[in-house]
Amino acid sequence: MDNRFEDSFLEIWVMKEYGIKESWTKLITFGPQGPERLLPRALCFRKSGEVLVLLTDKSRQELVSLDLESKQFKNLGISGYQCCNVGFYKESLLLLDKSDAESY
């Protein structure tokens, strides 16, 4: 089975002003990278402002850092065959104390 995402893409958006839904701005859009690459998966922002991305092909996965200004990937030298697991957490703008609150 071929599970590549030929028509899929990754978009990274940022909220410029907290709570103002019109302030959402698209930073970048990426499709599958390189020959035999699957859709890049954004994991988190680094302190440098770069995005940690997991790239996968049929037999291997690697972690790269994406510079949003130059739109270039930097190989971090971290890769695995068949399975490369990365744990991370996600902060949320969800308001838990208000049932009718609008979340972004």
HELIX and SHEET records of a PDB file:
HELIX    1   1 LYS A   21  SER A   23  5                                   3    
SHEET    1   A 2 LEU A  10  MET A  15  0                                        
SHEET    2   A 2 TRP A  24  PHE A  30 -1                                        
SHEET    1   B 4 ARG A  41  PHE A  45  0                                        
SHEET    2   B 4 VAL A  51  THR A  56 -1                                        
SHEET    3   B 4 ARG A  60  ASP A  67 -1                                        
SHEET    4   B 4 GLN A  72  TYR A  81 -1                                        
END                                                                             
